[in-house]
């Protein structure tokens, strides 16, 4: 096998002129976004946070019933959240995102949703 490399020896007496910190590596545009998309596609956990989703559900229940003092079991709330996750609305948003990426854009526009329908 090969012998391990030796570290370069610095010469004494030379002061380093204006050494800068190494800048962090920048990924190409879209690389991190595509990595996040892959991560979320592989995961099975909830994408929406529980507390904001709970607030929306309680607000809708208050609008329908007329009073806001109704209770909901945590298991029912979790079932609603999982059902919402697999709703066609989410799938439409994913299709819109694919259309935007195909058009070399990051932002979803109205024409993307019209194309997805």
N, C-alpha and C positions, 0 to 999 in steps of 0.2 A: 504494500500500500504506500500511498504518498505520505510524506511527513507533513504535520500540520503547519500552516502558514504562520510566520512570525509577524507580530504587529510592527508596523513601521516605527523606527526610532526617531523621535523629534530631536532636532539639533538644538543644543542649548544656546541661549543668547539671542535667539530670534523672537521678537515679540510679534504676536499675531496682529495683523492690521484689521480692525473692524470686523471681527467674526460675527456673522449673523446667525440667528436661530434658524433651524431648518423649517421651511414652511410645510404645513400638512399637505398630504397628497390630495389632489382634487380629481374626482372621478369625472368621466365624460358626462355630458348632459343626458339625463334620462336613465343612467345606469342605476342610481340609487332608487329611483322611482320604480323601475322594473323589478329590482330586488325586493322592494316592499310589496309589490303586487304578488310576486311569487310566494313570499312569506305568508301573506294573508290568504292566498288560495290554498296553501298547505294546511293552515291552522283550522281548528274546529271551534275555537273559543268565540265568545260573543264580541262583535265589532262595536256595538253601541254600548255605552256605559249604562249601568243599571239605574243609577239615580235620575239622570235626565229622562230616560225612557219611562221610569215610574212616574215622574212628574207629568209627562205628556199623557200617559194612560189615565191618571187621576183627573187631569183637566178635561179629557174627553168624557170620562164618566160623569163628571160634575155637569158638563154641558148637556148630556143626554138626560140625566135624571133630574136635574134642577137643584140638587143639593150636593155639597161636596164632602159629606161626612160618611161616605161609603168606605168599606174596608175591602181589601183584596188580599188573598193569600199569596205568600211569596212564590209558591209553586205555580199558581195561576199566572202571576206576573212573568215568571221565567218562561212558561209555555207561550205566552203572548210574544215575548221577545224573540224566542226561537222561531215562532211562526212568521214573525215580521222579517226575520233574517232571510228566510227562504221565499219571501214574497217576490212576485214578478217585478215589483218596482226596483228592487235591488238588481235583478237580472237586466232590466232595462238600462239602469245606470252603468252597469258593466259594459253593455253593448255600446252605449254612448261613449264611454271612455275608449273602447277599442276603435270606434270611428274617429275620435279625436286624435288618437295616436297614429292611425293610418293617414290622417291628413297632416301629420307632422306638427300637431299642436298639443299643448298641455291642458288647456282650458276646454271644458265641455261647453258647447254652444247649442243653440236651439236647433240648428240644422242637423246636429248629431242625433238628437232625440227623434227628429222627424225621420231620419234615415233608419233608426233602430226599430221604428214601429212598423 
